[in-house]
Amino acid sequence: MSTFVVEGGHKLHGDIFPQGAKNEALEILCATLLTDDKVTISNIPDILDVNNLIYLLSKIGVTVKKEGHKSYSFQAKSINMNYMKSKEYARKSASLRGSVMLIGPILARFGYAVLPKPGGDKIGRRRLDTHFLGIKKLGAEFEYVPDANLYEVHAEKLKGTYMLLDEASVTGTANILMAAVLAEGVTTIYNAACEPYIQQLSKMLIAMGAKISGVGSNLLTIEGVTSLHGCTHTILPDMIEVGSFIGMAAMTGSDVTLKSVSIKDLGMIPDSFRRLGITLEINGDDIHVPANDGYQIETFMDGSIMSIADATWPGLSPDLLSVMLVVATQAKGCVLIHQKMFESRLFFVDKLLDMGAQIILCDPHRAAVIGLGRMNALRATNMVSPDIRAGIAMLIAAMSAKGTSYIHNIDQIDRGYQDIDKRLNSIGANIIRTSE
C-alpha cells in the first residue's frame, strides 16, 4: 500500500491539462467488443481502473496495440469465452466495477456472458438492478451461480422493446444501449441517463453504424442493426478532474489555469463552485482560477443557507460533492452538502474534523459545513483514502493544511487520477509518494 506525504501551505501556479475522462473511457473500451473491426481510441487516461479493463480485454482475446501517446487500437476478432469462466477473470473483473459493462456488448455478439459480482468504491450499496432488468427486457436470462459468486447470462437473440428505467443509471444506460444496438427491432429507453459520456458513447456507436436517435435526451430510440464496423474516437476531458482542480486551486489560494476543459460539457460544475464564492474566468475553452485571499459562500435569494446537492444530468455529479464539501471548510459562510445517491460517501468527514473543520454530519446523506475562512486553517493529520473521490478531497485538504499530512491507501486515488502527484508538483505542490 502506498502513501502520499503532503506538505501543506504551498501555492500552485501555472497551467494544468485534465486527463481523459475515466467514466467515458470505461464505457468506450467495452464498446470495442461490438465489432471485429479495429477501433482506435485517443485521449485514454493512464489510470488503474482503465488499465485493468484494458488488461481484461486483452485476456479475453482483444488485440490491443498502442498507437501513440494516449492512443490505442482494439480489435475484438477472436474472443476467448473460456477465459471468462476462469478464476483469474472472476478475480480481476470482480475488483473493477466497470467490468459490469462488458456483459451488454459480449451478450449482443455472442449470446452468452459471465459476470462476477463487481467491486469498486466502498461508498454504500450500489445495486445492479437497472443493468439486469434492462438487459432482461431485451430477452436475456440471468442465472446466479452461488458457488462461483457470479452470474451467467444467456440470450439466443436479443429483441428490441420499450423500457422505462427505474433510475437514470449512467452505467446501466450504457450497458443496455450497447446490447440494444445489435438487438432485433426497435428499442426505446425512457429515463435514460444523458450525461456527456453517454452522448459520447452514442456518437461512437453511430460512427460504427448504429442507429440511435434522441442523443442528449432521456429518451433514446435504437433501431437494431446486424453488425457494426470500426471507427476512431476521442475521449473528453474528465469533468470530475476539472472540478477537483478548481477546488484545489481555490482552497490553496492559487493561480491556476485549466486548459482545454471542454466548457460545453461541464454542465452545472462552474456555477456550483461559484455558489461557494469561487471566482472563475472562462477564456475560450480554458478556466482560470485567480489567486484569492478568501471566498464567501452565497446564500439563497431569501437569505437562507445555501444547499448543494447531486442530481441526474444536467444536475451536479455526485462525484464532486466530496470535493465541494472540503472546499467549503475554508470558505466564509454555511452550506448544506446533500449526497443523495450514495449513503457512505460522507463518512470521510471524521478526518476533516480531526483537521479542525467545522462540520455537522446530519445523517449518511447530509453534512452541514460551517466555514470560518482561513482564520480557521486546517491542521495536518494521518488519513486513509476509502474511495477515489474522498481520496482526492483528502489530498486537497492536506495541501491547504498547516504541516505535513499522510494519506494512506492512495491506490484508490490512482484508480481515477493519472500521476496526480507529479502533475501537481510540477506547478508548485510538495507531495512525496512512498511505498510501505
C-alpha positions as CSV (number, residue, x, y, z in Angstrom):
1,M,0.0,0.0,0.0
2,S,1.4,3.4,-1.0
3,T,1.2,6.7,0.9
4,F,1.3,10.4,0.0
5,V,3.3,12.6,2.3
6,V,1.9,16.1,1.7
7,E,3.5,19.3,2.9
8,G,0.7,21.8,3.1
9,G,0.7,25.5,2.5
10,H,2.3,25.6,-0.9
11,K,0.6,27.8,-3.5
12,L,0.2,26.4,-7.1
13,H,0.9,28.5,-10.2
14,G,0.7,27.5,-13.8
15,D,-1.3,25.5,-16.4
16,I,-2.7,22.0,-16.0
17,F,-4.4,19.8,-18.5
18,P,-7.2,17.5,-17.4
19,Q,-6.8,13.8,-18.3
20,G,-9.2,11.9,-20.4
21,A,-12.5,11.1,-18.7
22,K,-12.3,7.9,-16.6
23,N,-16.1,7.2,-16.8
24,E,-16.3,7.7,-20.5
25,A,-13.2,5.5,-21.1
26,L,-14.7,2.5,-19.3
27,E,-17.8,2.7,-21.5
28,I,-15.9,3.3,-24.7
29,L,-13.5,0.4,-24.1
30,C,-16.3,-2.0,-23.5
31,A,-18.0,-0.9,-26.8
32,T,-14.9,-2.0,-28.8
33,L,-16.3,-5.6,-28.3
34,L,-19.2,-4.9,-30.5
35,T,-17.3,-5.4,-33.8
36,D,-14.4,-7.5,-35.1
37,D,-13.0,-4.4,-36.9
38,K,-10.3,-2.2,-35.5
39,V,-11.4,0.6,-33.2
40,T,-8.9,3.4,-32.3
41,I,-9.4,5.4,-29.1
42,S,-7.5,8.6,-28.3
43,N,-7.0,10.5,-25.0
44,I,-7.2,7.3,-22.9
45,P,-6.2,8.1,-19.3
46,D,-3.3,6.1,-17.8
47,I,-5.1,5.1,-14.5
48,L,-5.6,1.9,-12.7
49,D,-9.3,1.3,-13.4
50,V,-8.8,1.9,-17.2
51,N,-5.5,-0.1,-17.3
52,N,-7.2,-3.0,-15.5
53,L,-10.1,-3.0,-18.1
54,I,-7.6,-2.9,-21.0
55,Y,-5.8,-5.9,-19.4
56,L,-9.1,-7.8,-19.1
57,L,-9.9,-7.0,-22.8
58,S,-6.5,-8.4,-23.9
59,K,-7.0,-11.6,-21.9
60,I,-10.5,-12.1,-23.4
61,G,-8.8,-12.1,-26.8
62,V,-9.0,-8.4,-27.9
63,T,-5.8,-7.4,-29.8
64,V,-4.6,-4.2,-28.1
65,K,-1.9,-2.0,-29.7
66,K,-0.5,1.3,-28.5
67,E,-0.8,3.7,-31.5
68,G,0.7,6.8,-29.9
69,H,0.6,9.0,-26.8
70,K,-2.7,8.2,-25.0
71,S,-3.9,6.3,-28.1
72,Y,-4.7,2.6,-28.5
73,S,-6.4,0.4,-31.1
74,F,-8.6,-2.6,-30.2
75,Q,-9.7,-5.4,-32.4
76,A,-12.1,-8.0,-30.9
77,K,-11.8,-10.6,-33.6
78,S,-11.1,-13.8,-31.6
79,I,-12.8,-13.7,-28.2
80,N,-11.8,-16.4,-25.8
81,M,-15.1,-17.2,-24.0
82,N,-13.3,-19.9,-21.9
83,Y,-11.2,-17.2,-20.2
84,M,-14.4,-15.6,-18.9
85,K,-15.1,-18.8,-16.9
86,S,-11.6,-18.7,-15.3
87,K,-10.8,-17.8,-11.7
88,E,-8.4,-15.1,-12.9
89,Y,-11.2,-13.4,-14.9
90,A,-13.5,-13.7,-11.8
91,R,-10.9,-12.1,-9.6
92,K,-9.9,-9.3,-12.0
93,S,-13.4,-8.3,-13.1
94,A,-14.8,-8.5,-9.5
95,S,-12.2,-5.9,-8.5
96,L,-13.4,-3.4,-11.2
97,R,-16.9,-2.2,-11.1
98,G,-16.7,-1.0,-14.8
99,S,-16.4,-4.6,-15.8
100,V,-20.2,-4.9,-15.5
101,M,-20.4,-3.1,-18.8
102,L,-18.8,-6.0,-20.6
103,I,-21.9,-8.1,-20.5
104,G,-24.0,-5.9,-22.8
105,P,-21.7,-6.0,-25.8
106,I,-20.5,-9.6,-25.3
107,L,-24.1,-10.8,-24.9
108,A,-25.2,-8.9,-28.0
109,R,-22.4,-10.5,-30.1
110,F,-22.1,-14.0,-28.7
111,G,-25.3,-14.7,-26.8
112,Y,-23.5,-15.6,-23.6
113,A,-21.7,-13.6,-20.9
114,V,-20.3,-14.2,-17.4
115,L,-20.5,-11.5,-14.7
116,P,-18.7,-11.9,-11.3
117,K,-20.1,-9.6,-8.7
118,P,-18.2,-6.4,-9.3
119,G,-16.2,-4.3,-6.8
120,G,-15.1,-0.7,-6.9
121,D,-15.5,2.1,-4.3
122,K,-16.9,1.2,-0.9
123,I,-19.4,4.0,-0.8
124,G,-22.6,2.2,0.1
125,R,-25.0,-0.1,-1.7
126,R,-24.6,0.2,-5.5
127,R,-27.2,-2.1,-7.0
128,L,-27.2,-3.5,-10.5
129,D,-30.9,-3.9,-10.9
130,T,-31.1,-1.3,-13.7
131,H,-28.5,-3.3,-15.8
132,F,-30.2,-6.6,-15.2
133,L,-33.8,-5.5,-15.7
134,G,-33.0,-3.6,-18.9
135,I,-31.0,-6.5,-20.4
136,K,-33.6,-9.0,-19.3
137,K,-36.3,-6.9,-21.1
138,L,-34.2,-7.4,-24.3
139,G,-34.6,-11.2,-23.8
140,A,-31.7,-12.3,-21.7
141,E,-31.9,-14.7,-18.9
142,F,-29.7,-14.3,-15.7
143,E,-28.7,-17.2,-13.5
144,Y,-26.8,-16.7,-10.3
145,V,-24.2,-19.4,-9.5
146,P,-23.6,-19.0,-5.7
147,D,-20.6,-21.4,-5.5
148,A,-18.7,-19.2,-8.1
149,N,-20.3,-15.9,-6.9
150,L,-21.1,-14.9,-10.5
151,Y,-24.0,-14.5,-12.9
152,E,-24.3,-16.4,-16.2
153,V,-26.3,-14.6,-18.8
154,H,-27.9,-16.3,-21.9
155,A,-29.7,-14.9,-24.9
156,E,-30.2,-16.7,-28.2
157,K,-31.2,-13.4,-29.8
158,L,-31.8,-10.1,-28.2
159,K,-35.0,-8.3,-29.3
160,G,-35.9,-4.7,-29.1
161,T,-38.6,-3.5,-26.7
162,Y,-39.8,-0.4,-24.8
163,M,-38.4,0.1,-21.3
164,L,-38.7,2.7,-18.5
165,L,-35.6,2.6,-16.4
166,D,-36.1,2.5,-12.6
167,E,-33.3,5.0,-12.3
168,A,-31.2,7.1,-14.7
169,S,-28.1,5.0,-14.2
170,V,-25.2,6.0,-16.4
171,T,-23.5,2.6,-16.5
172,G,-26.9,0.9,-16.7
173,T,-27.9,3.1,-19.7
174,A,-24.5,2.4,-21.3
175,N,-24.8,-1.4,-20.9
176,I,-28.4,-1.5,-22.2
177,L,-27.5,0.8,-25.1
178,M,-24.6,-1.4,-26.2
179,A,-26.8,-4.5,-26.0
180,A,-29.6,-2.8,-27.9
181,V,-27.6,-1.7,-31.0
182,L,-27.3,-5.3,-32.1
183,A,-30.8,-6.4,-31.0
184,E,-33.5,-7.3,-33.5
185,G,-36.1,-4.5,-33.9
186,V,-36.5,-1.2,-32.1
187,T,-35.6,-0.5,-28.5
188,T,-36.9,2.6,-26.7
189,I,-35.1,3.6,-23.4
190,Y,-37.0,6.1,-21.3
191,N,-35.5,7.8,-18.3
192,A,-32.1,7.1,-19.8
193,A,-29.0,8.8,-18.4
194,C,-27.9,11.7,-20.8
195,E,-24.5,12.7,-19.4
196,P,-21.9,13.8,-21.9
197,Y,-20.2,10.4,-21.6
198,I,-23.5,8.7,-22.7
199,Q,-23.7,11.2,-25.5
200,Q,-20.1,10.3,-26.4
201,L,-20.8,6.6,-26.4
202,S,-23.8,7.1,-28.6
203,K,-21.8,9.2,-31.1
204,M,-19.2,6.4,-31.2
205,L,-21.8,3.7,-31.8
206,I,-23.4,5.8,-34.5
207,A,-19.9,6.2,-36.1
208,M,-19.7,2.4,-36.0
209,G,-23.0,2.1,-37.9
210,A,-25.6,2.0,-35.1
211,K,-28.9,3.8,-35.5
212,I,-29.6,5.9,-32.4
213,S,-31.9,8.9,-32.0
214,G,-32.6,11.2,-29.0
215,V,-28.9,11.5,-28.1
216,G,-28.6,14.1,-25.3
217,S,-32.1,13.5,-24.0
218,N,-33.6,11.0,-21.6
219,L,-35.5,9.2,-24.4
220,L,-33.2,7.0,-26.6
221,T,-34.6,5.1,-29.6
222,I,-32.3,2.4,-31.1
223,E,-33.0,0.6,-34.3
224,G,-31.0,-2.6,-34.2
225,V,-28.5,-3.5,-36.9
226,T,-26.9,-6.8,-37.8
227,S,-23.3,-5.7,-37.4
228,L,-21.1,-2.8,-36.6
229,H,-17.8,-1.7,-38.1
230,G,-14.6,0.1,-36.8
231,C,-14.2,3.8,-36.1
232,T,-12.0,6.3,-34.3
233,H,-13.0,8.1,-31.2
234,T,-11.5,10.8,-28.9
235,I,-12.4,10.8,-25.2
236,L,-13.5,14.0,-23.5
237,P,-11.5,15.7,-20.7
238,D,-12.5,14.4,-17.3
239,M,-15.1,16.8,-15.8
240,I,-14.5,15.4,-12.3
241,E,-10.8,16.1,-12.5
242,V,-11.6,19.6,-13.8
243,G,-13.8,20.2,-10.7
244,S,-11.2,18.7,-8.4
245,F,-8.6,21.2,-9.8
246,I,-10.9,24.1,-9.4
247,G,-11.5,23.3,-5.8
248,M,-7.8,22.6,-5.2
249,A,-6.8,26.0,-6.7
250,A,-9.4,27.9,-4.7
251,M,-8.7,26.2,-1.4
252,T,-4.9,26.8,-1.6
253,G,-5.4,30.4,-2.8
254,S,-3.5,29.6,-6.0
255,D,-3.4,31.0,-9.5
256,V,-4.1,28.1,-11.9
257,T,-5.4,27.8,-15.5
258,L,-7.1,24.6,-16.5
259,K,-6.5,24.1,-20.2
260,S,-8.8,22.6,-22.8
261,V,-11.6,21.5,-20.4
262,S,-14.5,21.3,-22.9
263,I,-16.6,24.0,-21.3
264,K,-19.8,23.0,-23.0
265,D,-19.7,19.5,-21.4
266,L,-19.2,20.8,-17.8
267,G,-22.9,21.4,-17.1
268,M,-23.5,22.8,-13.6
269,I,-19.9,22.4,-12.4
270,P,-18.6,26.0,-12.8
271,D,-21.8,27.6,-11.4
272,S,-21.8,25.2,-8.4
273,F,-18.3,26.4,-7.5
274,R,-19.3,30.0,-7.9
275,R,-22.0,29.4,-5.3
276,L,-19.2,28.7,-2.9
277,G,-17.8,32.1,-3.7
278,I,-15.0,30.9,-6.0
279,T,-14.1,33.2,-8.9
280,L,-13.8,31.5,-12.3
281,E,-12.8,33.2,-15.6
282,I,-13.7,31.4,-18.8
283,N,-11.3,32.1,-21.6
284,G,-12.3,30.1,-24.7
285,D,-12.1,26.5,-23.6
286,D,-9.9,27.3,-20.6
287,I,-10.8,28.1,-17.0
288,H,-8.6,30.5,-15.0
289,V,-8.9,30.3,-11.2
290,P,-7.2,33.5,-9.9
291,A,-5.3,33.7,-6.6
292,N,-7.6,34.7,-3.7
293,D,-7.4,35.8,-0.1
294,G,-10.7,34.0,0.7
295,Y,-14.1,33.2,-0.7
296,Q,-17.6,33.5,0.7
297,I,-20.5,31.1,0.2
298,E,-23.6,32.6,-1.3
299,T,-27.0,32.4,0.3
300,F,-30.3,31.8,-1.5
301,M,-32.2,34.9,-2.6
302,D,-34.3,34.9,0.6
303,G,-31.2,34.8,2.8
304,S,-31.5,31.2,3.7
305,I,-28.4,28.9,3.9
306,M,-27.2,27.5,0.6
307,S,-27.6,23.8,-0.1
308,I,-25.7,21.9,-2.8
309,A,-27.0,18.5,-3.9
310,D,-26.2,16.0,-6.6
311,A,-28.7,15.2,-9.3
312,T,-29.0,13.4,-12.6
313,W,-27.6,15.3,-15.6
314,P,-27.6,18.2,-16.2
315,G,-27.5,18.4,-12.4
316,L,-24.3,18.3,-10.4
317,S,-22.4,15.0,-10.5
318,P,-22.3,13.1,-7.1
319,D,-18.6,12.5,-7.7
320,L,-17.8,16.2,-6.9
321,L,-19.7,16.6,-3.6
322,S,-16.7,15.3,-1.6
323,V,-14.5,18.0,-3.2
324,M,-17.1,20.7,-2.7
325,L,-17.5,19.7,1.0
326,V,-13.8,20.0,1.7
327,V,-13.5,23.3,-0.2
328,A,-16.4,24.8,1.8
329,T,-14.5,24.2,5.1
330,Q,-12.2,27.2,4.2
331,A,-14.9,29.5,2.9
332,K,-16.8,32.0,4.9
333,G,-20.4,31.1,5.5
334,C,-22.5,27.9,5.8
335,V,-23.7,25.3,3.3
336,L,-25.6,22.0,3.4
337,I,-24.0,19.3,1.3
338,H,-26.6,16.7,0.3
339,Q,-25.3,13.5,-1.2
340,K,-28.4,11.8,-2.4
341,M,-27.1,8.9,-4.3
342,F,-24.6,7.1,-2.0
343,E,-25.1,6.6,1.7
344,S,-21.5,6.2,2.8
345,R,-19.6,8.8,0.8
346,L,-19.7,11.5,3.5
347,F,-18.2,9.3,6.2
348,F,-14.7,10.6,5.5
349,V,-15.6,13.8,7.2
350,D,-14.3,12.4,10.5
351,K,-10.8,13.0,9.2
352,L,-11.7,16.6,8.3
353,L,-13.0,17.0,11.9
354,D,-9.6,15.9,13.1
355,M,-8.1,18.6,10.9
356,G,-10.2,21.2,12.6
357,A,-13.0,21.6,10.1
358,Q,-16.4,22.7,11.4
359,I,-18.8,20.1,10.0
360,I,-22.0,18.5,11.4
361,L,-22.8,15.1,9.8
362,C,-26.5,15.2,10.0
363,D,-27.0,11.7,8.6
364,P,-25.3,9.4,6.0
365,H,-26.5,11.7,3.2
366,R,-26.2,15.3,4.6
367,A,-23.4,17.3,6.1
368,A,-23.6,21.0,7.3
369,V,-20.4,22.9,6.8
370,I,-19.7,26.0,8.9
371,G,-17.0,27.9,7.0
372,L,-14.9,30.3,9.1
373,G,-12.5,31.2,6.3
374,R,-8.7,30.9,6.5
375,M,-8.7,32.1,10.1
376,N,-9.6,28.5,10.9
377,A,-6.9,26.8,8.9
378,L,-6.9,23.1,8.7
379,R,-4.1,21.2,10.5
380,A,-2.2,18.2,9.3
381,T,-3.1,14.7,10.1
382,N,-2.9,11.0,9.1
383,M,-5.7,9.7,6.8
384,V,-6.7,6.6,4.8
385,S,-8.4,7.0,1.5
386,P,-11.7,5.0,1.4
387,D,-12.5,5.7,-2.3
388,I,-11.4,7.7,-5.3
389,R,-13.4,10.9,-4.6
390,A,-12.9,11.0,-0.8
391,G,-9.2,10.4,-1.6
392,I,-8.8,13.5,-3.8
393,A,-10.8,15.5,-1.2
394,M,-8.3,14.4,1.5
395,L,-5.4,15.4,-0.8
396,I,-7.0,18.9,-1.3
397,A,-7.4,19.3,2.4
398,A,-3.8,18.2,3.1
399,M,-2.5,20.7,0.5
400,S,-4.1,23.6,2.3
401,A,-3.3,22.4,5.9
402,K,-0.6,23.6,8.2
403,G,2.1,20.9,8.5
404,T,2.7,17.5,6.9
405,S,-0.1,15.1,6.3
406,Y,0.0,11.4,5.4
407,I,-2.6,9.8,3.1
408,H,-2.5,6.0,3.0
409,N,-4.2,3.7,0.6
410,I,-3.6,6.1,-2.3
411,D,-4.1,3.2,-4.8
412,Q,-7.7,4.4,-4.5
413,I,-6.7,7.8,-5.8
414,D,-4.6,6.3,-8.6
415,R,-7.7,4.4,-9.8
416,G,-9.1,7.7,-11.0
417,Y,-6.3,10.3,-11.2
418,Q,-3.3,9.9,-13.5
419,D,0.1,10.8,-12.0
420,I,-1.6,13.3,-9.7
421,D,1.5,13.8,-7.5
422,K,3.8,14.5,-10.5
423,R,1.3,16.9,-12.2
424,L,0.7,18.9,-9.0
425,N,4.4,19.0,-8.1
426,S,5.1,20.5,-11.5
427,I,3.0,23.6,-10.6
428,G,4.2,24.0,-7.0
429,A,2.8,21.3,-4.7
430,N,5.0,19.3,-2.4
431,I,3.8,15.7,-2.5
432,I,6.0,12.6,-2.0
433,R,4.9,9.1,-2.8
434,T,6.2,6.3,-0.6
435,S,5.7,2.6,-0.6
436,E,5.1,0.7,2.6
